[in-house]
Amino acid sequence: MTEPQTTRVLLGVRGMNKEAGEKVAAALLTMPGVSKATPDDGQIEVHYDPSAHTVMDLVRTVRMQGFLAGML
């Protein structure tokens, strides 16, 4: 069995500091196919399986945490 293909995307998240980013990363990591979520001030790097989610799915999850987000 082969490993799923992973895509990397950098999302800009307005008003998110590193501490809030940990909460956002935890929410992203609950999504099937998301293998890594690394927050920083104002952005989060996400590694995910593009056959499981679109970038918009990731953005929606960030928005559900109370932040505006978009692809950088």
C-alpha positions as a printed Julia matrix, in Angstrom:
72×3 Matrix{Float64}:
   0.0    0.0    0.0
   1.38   3.41  -0.95
   1.39   6.46   1.27
  -1.2    9.12   0.34
   0.18  12.1   -1.56
   0.69  15.1    0.69
   0.36  18.72  -0.37
   1.7   21.69   1.58
  -0.22  24.96   1.83
   0.49  28.12   3.79
  -2.63  29.83   5.12
  -2.64  33.42   6.3
  -4.76  33.81   9.42
  -5.72  37.35  10.42
  -5.25  38.15  14.11
  -3.91  34.73  15.09
  -0.96  34.65  17.46
   1.14  31.56  18.12
  -0.92  30.51  21.17
  -4.23  30.71  19.29
  -2.49  28.93  16.43
  -2.09  25.84  18.62
  -5.9   25.66  18.94
  -6.34  26.12  15.19
  -3.68  23.46  14.49
  -5.44  21.01  16.81
  -8.71  21.56  14.93
  -7.01  21.01  11.56
  -5.33  17.83  12.8
  -8.74  16.31  13.59
  -9.5   16.34   9.86
  -8.8   13.01   8.14
  -5.89  13.44   5.73
  -4.24  16.34   7.58
  -0.82  15.09   8.67
   0.8   18.27   9.96
  -0.26  21.78  11.03
   2.48  24.18  12.14
   1.27  27.57  13.43
   3.18  30.84  13.59
   2.08  34.44  14.11
  -0.46  35.19  11.4
  -0.02  31.98   9.42
  -0.22  28.22   9.58
   1.52  25.64   7.4
  -0.67  22.62   6.67
   0.3   19.29   5.08
  -2.76  17.42   3.84
  -4.01  14.78   1.41
  -5.58  16.66  -1.54
  -7.76  13.66  -2.35
  -9.43  14.09   1.07
  -9.79  17.9    1.26
  -9.55  21.12  -0.7
  -7.83  24.27   0.51
 -11.31  25.72   1.09
 -12.07  22.85   3.51
  -8.99  23.85   5.5
  -9.95  27.54   5.4
 -13.47  26.69   6.63
 -12.02  24.8    9.58
  -9.85  27.8   10.48
 -12.88  30.09  10.18
 -14.85  27.82  12.54
 -12.17  28.65  15.14
 -13.08  32.34  14.8
 -10.39  33.6   12.4
 -10.37  34.94   8.86
  -8.04  32.89   6.68
  -6.85  32.61   3.1
  -4.09  31.05   1.05
  -0.75  32.88   0.97
